[in-house]
Amino acid sequence: MRDSTKILVVDDVPANLEVLTETLSSLGHGISAVTSGERALK
């Protein structure tokens, strides 16, 4: 079994974050979701 890929999802639209998070996590990826570029860089 291979390790899951960790993906950083950045979007200021909560609905987009939800769709992307659910879709990618259902494919076995680890997800970190944030609502701004500033938070993504921290």
C-alpha positions in Angstrom: 0.0 0.0 0.0 1.4 3.4 -0.9 1.4 6.5 1.4 -1.4 9.0 0.7 -0.5 12.3 -0.8 -1.0 15.4 1.3 -2.7 18.2 -0.5 -3.1 21.8 0.5 -6.5 23.2 -0.7 -6.8 27.0 -0.7 -10.0 28.8 -1.6 -12.0 31.6 -0.2 -15.3 30.0 -1.1 -16.4 27.5 1.6 -18.5 25.4 -0.9 -15.4 24.9 -3.1 -13.3 23.8 -0.1 -16.0 21.3 0.9 -16.3 19.8 -2.6 -12.5 19.6 -3.1 -11.9 18.2 0.4 -14.6 15.5 0.1 -13.5 14.5 -3.4 -9.8 14.3 -2.7 -10.2 12.6 0.7 -12.5 10.0 -0.8 -9.5 9.2 -3.2 -7.3 8.6 -0.1 -5.4 11.9 0.0 -4.7 13.8 3.2 -6.1 17.3 3.0 -5.3 20.6 4.7 -7.9 23.2 3.8 -7.5 27.0 4.4 -9.5 30.0 3.3 -6.7 32.4 2.3 -3.3 32.6 0.7 -1.9 34.2 3.9 -3.0 31.2 6.0 -1.6 28.8 3.4 1.8 30.3 3.8 1.9 29.8 7.5 
